[in-house]
Amino acid sequence: MPPFELAARTVYWFFVYGLLGWCAEVIFAAVKEHRLVNRGFLCGPICPIYGFGMVALLYAARALGAPGLPLSVPVVFVVGGVLTTLLELVAGWGLYRLFRIRWWDYTGIPFNLGGYICPQFSLLWGLGSVVMVKGLHPLLARLGDRIPLQALLPLDLILLLVFAVDTAASAAAAAGLDRKLKEIDELRARLRRTSDRLTELLGTGAMTADTLLDEQKLQLALARMERRDDAEALREELTTHAAALRARLREMDLDRFGARRLLRAFPRMRSLRYGETLAATREALRTLARRAREARQAARDAAKRRGRS
């Protein structure tokens, strides 16, 4: 096959297997979490790590196999497991160095390496490689190899353009996530300091995070406190910090193609700098989602009551 056509078909297979990998991730998440989640770093339906992994495996199979003699299953298992594990290691380390966030973390799994890779998943990658190379790819190749080069080139160009735009937008969202976590961390620290000072001054019990983030609960808690002139400034400061924190969380909740999507796509994400804040942010976003569902249900119930009256 001429080098130019080989490059075009390589791009094609990268997108095919990136899409199939994304489908597998979505199905796995749906079975595990009972909901649909757009898995992966990018907004579009593609997981590049699967595309790169499968392309690398196909090239390795071509380089190692003798003419007319395909690789044996054990060789495919070992080569596929090693290649994809190395790719996962490089991708995890590279994303961490770029964005200071661990997008997946195998720390709790025995014999992991830095939380980036673990032998259990390496075995799964090896099994998946056998299924793909021995089972699925020969079937897909019968169709894919029939696509004429004249049709393949414009398709590749369009997909590459969309991929480049998506990568740039997702990288900006990932960089923004770390910045938002920093802002939320600073606001939480200010809120905690002011709350502690007010609690110490008034001799009351410490207010919970749920109270501080719920505007109505906060106002009720402040109203129940003994009115003292020396506490008014702290009450106002506490209200201001709580409102700023709620605003940041609402912004993140509405960021469906940015920070919020990334948090949903990577449930094992871990920030080494803002780990506590990341966990608190996840919980706050879940609370916002629950309240939104409750509000929608209350609106539907009210509409039904009006319809019956």
C-alpha positions as CSV (number, residue, x, y, z in Angstrom):
1,M,0.0,0.0,0.0
2,P,1.4,3.4,-0.9
3,P,2.5,5.5,2.1
4,F,0.0,8.3,1.4
5,E,-2.9,5.8,1.3
6,L,-1.6,4.0,4.4
7,A,-1.5,7.4,6.3
8,A,-5.1,8.1,5.2
9,R,-6.4,4.7,6.3
10,T,-4.4,5.0,9.6
11,V,-6.3,8.2,10.4
12,Y,-9.6,6.5,9.5
13,W,-8.9,3.6,11.9
14,F,-7.9,6.0,14.6
15,F,-11.3,7.6,14.5
16,V,-13.2,4.3,14.1
17,Y,-11.5,2.8,17.2
18,G,-11.7,6.0,19.1
19,L,-15.4,6.0,18.6
20,L,-15.8,2.3,19.5
21,G,-13.7,2.9,22.7
22,W,-16.0,5.8,23.6
23,C,-19.0,3.6,23.1
24,A,-17.5,0.9,25.3
25,E,-16.7,3.5,28.1
26,V,-20.3,4.9,27.9
27,I,-21.8,1.4,28.1
28,F,-19.5,0.4,31.0
29,A,-20.5,3.6,32.9
30,A,-24.2,3.1,32.2
31,V,-24.1,-0.4,33.6
32,K,-22.1,0.6,36.7
33,E,-23.8,4.0,37.5
34,H,-27.2,3.4,35.9
35,R,-27.0,6.6,33.9
36,L,-25.6,7.9,30.6
37,V,-22.3,9.8,30.9
38,N,-20.2,11.3,28.2
39,R,-16.9,9.5,29.1
40,G,-13.6,10.8,27.9
41,F,-11.5,13.9,27.9
42,L,-13.1,15.3,24.7
43,C,-16.6,16.6,24.2
44,G,-17.2,14.6,21.1
45,P,-17.8,10.8,21.0
46,I,-14.2,9.7,20.8
47,C,-11.6,8.4,23.3
48,P,-8.3,9.1,21.6
49,I,-6.4,6.6,23.8
50,Y,-8.3,3.8,22.2
51,G,-7.6,5.1,18.7
52,F,-3.9,5.4,19.4
53,G,-3.8,2.1,21.1
54,M,-5.5,0.2,18.3
55,V,-3.5,1.9,15.6
56,A,-0.2,1.1,17.4
57,L,-1.4,-2.5,17.8
58,L,-2.2,-2.9,14.1
59,Y,1.2,-1.6,13.2
60,A,2.9,-3.9,15.7
61,A,0.9,-6.9,14.3
62,R,2.0,-6.0,10.8
63,A,5.7,-5.6,11.8
64,L,5.9,-8.8,13.9
65,G,3.8,-11.1,11.8
66,A,5.3,-13.1,9.0
67,P,3.8,-12.7,5.5
68,G,0.6,-14.7,5.2
69,L,1.0,-15.9,8.8
70,P,-1.0,-13.9,11.4
71,L,0.2,-13.5,15.0
72,S,-0.8,-16.1,17.5
73,V,-3.3,-15.3,20.3
74,P,-0.6,-15.3,23.1
75,V,1.6,-12.9,21.1
76,V,-1.4,-10.5,20.5
77,F,-2.3,-10.7,24.2
78,V,1.2,-9.8,25.4
79,V,1.9,-7.2,22.7
80,G,-1.5,-5.6,23.1
81,G,-1.3,-5.6,26.9
82,V,2.1,-4.0,26.9
83,L,1.4,-1.4,24.3
84,T,-1.9,-0.2,25.7
85,T,-0.5,-0.1,29.3
86,L,2.5,2.0,28.2
87,L,0.1,4.3,26.3
88,E,-2.1,4.6,29.4
89,L,1.0,5.4,31.6
90,V,2.2,8.1,29.2
91,A,-1.2,9.6,28.7
92,G,-2.0,9.7,32.5
93,W,1.4,11.2,33.3
94,G,1.2,13.7,30.5
95,L,-2.3,14.9,31.4
96,Y,-1.2,15.3,35.1
97,R,1.9,17.3,34.1
98,L,-0.2,19.6,31.9
99,F,-3.2,20.1,34.2
100,R,-2.1,19.0,37.7
101,I,-5.0,16.6,37.9
102,R,-5.1,12.8,38.0
103,W,-7.8,12.0,35.5
104,W,-8.0,8.3,36.6
105,D,-6.4,6.9,39.7
106,Y,-5.7,3.2,40.5
107,T,-4.0,4.0,43.8
108,G,-6.4,1.7,45.7
109,I,-5.7,-1.3,43.4
110,P,-2.8,-3.6,44.4
111,F,0.5,-3.5,42.5
112,N,-0.4,-0.2,40.7
113,L,2.3,2.0,39.4
114,G,1.9,5.6,40.5
115,G,-1.9,5.2,40.2
116,Y,-1.6,5.5,36.5
117,I,-1.6,1.8,35.6
118,C,-2.3,-1.5,37.3
119,P,-1.8,-5.2,36.3
120,Q,-5.6,-5.9,36.5
121,F,-6.3,-3.4,33.7
122,S,-3.3,-4.5,31.8
123,L,-4.8,-8.0,31.6
124,L,-8.1,-6.5,30.4
125,W,-6.2,-4.5,27.7
126,G,-4.5,-7.8,26.6
127,L,-7.9,-9.6,26.4
128,G,-9.4,-6.7,24.5
129,S,-6.5,-6.6,22.1
130,V,-7.1,-10.3,21.2
131,V,-10.9,-9.6,20.7
132,M,-10.2,-6.6,18.5
133,V,-7.3,-8.0,16.4
134,K,-8.6,-11.6,16.0
135,G,-12.3,-10.9,16.0
136,L,-13.6,-7.4,15.2
137,H,-10.9,-5.8,13.0
138,P,-11.0,-8.4,10.2
139,L,-14.8,-7.8,10.0
140,L,-14.4,-4.1,9.9
141,A,-11.5,-4.2,7.5
142,R,-13.7,-5.9,4.9
143,L,-15.8,-2.7,4.8
144,G,-13.3,-0.1,5.6
145,D,-10.8,-1.2,3.0
146,R,-13.5,-0.8,0.3
147,I,-13.8,2.9,0.9
148,P,-12.0,4.6,-2.0
149,L,-9.2,7.0,-1.3
150,Q,-11.1,9.9,-3.0
151,A,-13.8,9.6,-0.4
152,L,-11.5,8.8,2.5
153,L,-9.4,11.9,2.2
154,P,-12.2,14.5,2.7
155,L,-13.6,12.4,5.5
156,D,-10.3,12.3,7.3
157,L,-9.8,16.1,6.8
158,I,-13.2,16.9,8.3
159,L,-12.7,14.6,11.2
160,L,-9.2,15.9,11.9
161,L,-10.5,19.5,11.9
162,V,-13.3,18.7,14.3
163,F,-10.9,16.7,16.5
164,A,-8.4,19.7,16.6
165,V,-11.2,22.1,17.7
166,D,-12.5,19.7,20.3
167,T,-9.0,19.1,21.7
168,A,-8.4,22.8,22.0
169,A,-11.7,23.4,23.7
170,S,-11.4,20.5,26.1
171,A,-7.8,21.5,27.0
172,A,-9.1,25.0,27.9
173,A,-11.8,23.4,30.0
174,A,-9.3,21.2,31.8
175,A,-7.1,24.2,32.5
176,G,-10.1,26.1,33.7
177,L,-11.1,23.3,36.0
178,D,-7.9,23.6,38.0
179,R,-8.4,27.4,38.2
180,K,-12.0,27.0,39.4
181,L,-10.9,24.5,42.0
182,K,-8.4,27.1,43.2
183,E,-11.0,29.8,43.4
184,I,-13.4,27.5,45.3
185,D,-10.7,26.4,47.6
186,E,-9.9,30.0,48.5
187,L,-13.6,30.8,49.0
188,R,-14.1,27.8,51.2
189,A,-11.1,28.8,53.4
190,R,-12.4,32.4,53.8
191,L,-15.9,31.0,54.6
192,R,-14.5,28.6,57.2
193,R,-12.4,31.3,58.9
194,T,-15.3,33.7,59.1
195,S,-17.6,30.9,60.3
196,D,-15.2,29.9,63.0
197,R,-14.7,33.5,64.2
198,L,-18.5,34.0,64.4
199,T,-19.0,30.7,66.2
200,E,-16.3,31.6,68.7
201,L,-17.7,35.1,69.3
202,L,-21.3,33.9,69.8
203,G,-20.6,30.6,71.5
204,T,-22.8,28.7,69.1
205,G,-22.3,25.3,67.4
206,A,-20.3,25.3,64.2
207,M,-22.5,25.7,61.1
208,T,-22.4,22.7,58.7
209,A,-21.3,23.0,55.0
210,D,-24.9,22.3,54.0
211,T,-26.1,25.3,56.1
212,L,-23.4,27.6,54.7
213,L,-24.2,26.7,51.0
214,D,-28.0,26.9,51.4
215,E,-29.1,30.6,51.4
216,Q,-32.3,30.0,53.3
217,K,-30.7,27.8,55.9
218,L,-27.9,30.3,56.4
219,Q,-30.3,33.2,56.9
220,L,-32.3,31.2,59.4
221,A,-29.2,30.2,61.3
222,L,-28.0,33.8,61.4
223,A,-31.4,35.0,62.5
224,R,-31.4,32.6,65.5
225,M,-28.1,33.9,66.7
226,E,-28.1,36.4,69.5
227,R,-28.0,39.9,68.0
228,R,-24.8,41.7,69.0
229,D,-23.2,44.7,67.5
230,D,-19.8,43.2,67.4
231,A,-21.1,40.2,65.3
232,E,-22.8,42.2,62.6
233,A,-19.6,42.7,60.5
234,L,-18.9,38.9,60.7
235,R,-22.5,38.0,59.7
236,E,-22.2,40.3,56.7
237,E,-18.8,38.8,55.8
238,L,-20.1,35.3,56.1
239,T,-23.1,36.0,54.0
240,T,-20.9,37.6,51.3
241,H,-18.5,34.7,51.2
242,A,-21.3,32.1,51.1
243,A,-23.0,33.9,48.2
244,A,-19.8,34.0,46.3
245,L,-19.2,30.3,46.8
246,R,-22.7,29.4,45.8
247,A,-22.3,31.5,42.6
248,R,-19.1,29.7,41.7
249,L,-20.7,26.3,42.2
250,R,-23.7,27.4,40.1
251,E,-21.4,28.5,37.3
252,M,-19.7,25.1,37.4
253,D,-23.1,23.3,37.5
254,L,-24.2,25.2,34.3
255,D,-20.9,24.5,32.5
256,R,-22.2,21.4,30.8
257,F,-19.4,21.2,28.2
258,G,-16.6,22.2,30.5
259,A,-15.8,21.5,34.2
260,R,-19.1,19.8,35.0
261,R,-18.7,17.4,32.1
262,L,-15.1,16.5,33.0
263,L,-16.1,15.8,36.6
264,R,-18.9,13.4,35.4
265,A,-16.6,11.8,32.8
266,F,-13.8,11.0,35.3
267,P,-15.4,9.8,38.6
268,R,-12.0,8.7,39.8
269,M,-10.4,12.1,39.1
270,R,-8.1,13.3,41.9
271,S,-6.5,16.7,42.4
272,L,-3.3,16.5,44.5
273,R,-3.5,20.2,45.3
274,Y,-7.2,20.6,45.9
275,G,-8.3,17.1,46.8
276,E,-10.6,18.1,49.7
277,T,-12.1,20.9,47.6
278,L,-12.7,18.6,44.7
279,A,-14.6,16.1,46.9
280,A,-16.6,18.9,48.4
281,T,-17.4,20.4,45.0
282,R,-18.6,17.0,43.8
283,E,-20.9,16.7,46.8
284,A,-22.1,20.3,46.3
285,L,-22.9,19.7,42.7
286,R,-24.8,16.5,43.6
287,T,-26.8,18.6,46.1
288,L,-27.6,21.2,43.4
289,A,-28.7,18.4,41.0
290,R,-30.9,16.8,43.7
291,R,-32.5,20.1,44.5
292,A,-33.2,20.8,40.9
293,R,-34.8,17.4,40.5
294,E,-36.9,18.1,43.6
295,A,-38.0,21.5,42.3
296,R,-39.0,20.0,38.9
297,Q,-41.0,17.2,40.7
298,A,-42.7,19.8,42.9
299,A,-43.6,21.9,39.8
300,R,-45.0,18.8,38.1
301,D,-47.0,17.9,41.2
302,A,-48.3,21.4,41.5
303,A,-49.4,21.4,37.8
304,K,-51.2,18.1,38.4
305,R,-53.1,19.5,41.4
306,R,-54.1,22.6,39.4
307,G,-55.3,20.3,36.6
308,R,-57.5,18.3,39.0
309,S,-58.9,21.4,40.6
